[in-house]
Amino acid sequence: MASTPTPDQSPMEEQAVLEALISIKHRLTAIKKDRSRFIKTSSVTGLYEELSIQLQKLEEIRGAGNSTIWGFKSNVNSVLDDVFVILSLCFMAIGKTKESPATYVQLLTIKQCLTGLQESGIYAAEDLKQYEDRLKELEAIIRVDEAKASIPDIQTRILRRKLDFNNGLLKELQDAAQSISPELAPTHRRLVQLKIQLDTLASRSSWDASEIHDIQEELREIEAKRTDGKFMDEQGNVVSGQAAVIGLLEDCYDDCHNLLATKESVPKELQDVFQRLQAIKTDLERLVLTQRWTLRETDLWQYEMQLSEIGTLRKDGKFVDQDGNVQEGQAVLNFMLHKCYRLIYVLLSASEPIAEALMPIHNQLLTVRRCLLEVKKWGGDFTVRDLYPYQMKLASLDNMRVDGKFLDKDKEIPEGQGICNSLLSECYDILYELQDSVVEEKSDTEDCDDNEVEVELRGSKGLDVVV
């Protein structure tokens, strides 16, 4: 069994495994950076099998029952974590989002989101529901692979450990949220919204003072509901959750005063951190808007790394300067850090089980379906000529299939066949419905004949008769 390593060190018996993990990481990084071609499923699964072999060797060295070493800070564990994250993103990029390896990076991101909520305290019970649902989905994926024994036990235990940690953290947050009485919950929820609004204003380069004044006015209205400094129910009883709500109310007041007192909420010593977070946040917000066309899941690795580096600048949840002193502007920086993690969570949650090679076809089918639905919505008489462009586009996409399958450039069958084929069938169904309302177009000759008849009738009877 391996001896317990000191931080940032690894035992001699693990050196061979460490070198193999570094090699896997470098090859995964090369795959991630290569934008000239789509990520091949065979390349990813091949490296995954290599990782499984190294994990088994590592378990033999450390001992199957020694779980503490796996969470200890060491070079091997650090590289192993990087490999798991990149590999997890690669699995998502090739459309294997319903397999256990793809859950690793999502579990890490959820942990960061929940930790951010715990540190800030800016959340309501409703905010936790999305994480609860997502954790249940990830647990179901892991459970399926456990039943099939499709992944090594050591990988299952690693994923289970992270899943259990997230569930425990979520339970703590839920218990804290449930401690607030139902009568006080709407007020708490509104204060959470106002605090987020204030943090958003503080993260902007400029804002209008009237926005702060409006929030202050609403805070005074909430303040007026207190009796002798306490929030009461209709019967005049003191309700539970006073500390959380009053503390949040005071935080909102402080933020308003600070924003009105100074336009530079982040001191010069921390401006570099602020600018880095602002750049990351801007990039992630752009990806949220354009993810369907521009996002490759492995691109999120660089943002995960940058945020992790920024997170190491904190001590006890607070950013410090070069001299180790805690500066002003903590709320803004922490808000932006946690906002970035939430944006990554949104991007990961929106990832569909479709390989990167099929995404262009999938996007085109979505566009055709949206156009057809709009045409169907507005109705009217359609001619064959009106529907011809949609017929041609669907035919061109249909002709790309070989034996009913969409293939990539290497003639492999990428993930996402069911979704794309279902979309194609749906587009055809809508098109057939529209064709039922097609009216026949009159030829130019028929139009001329009709005009001659109309003229003759008008000339013979002196009446404006239209046939």
Disulfide bonds with the S-S distance in Angstrom:
none
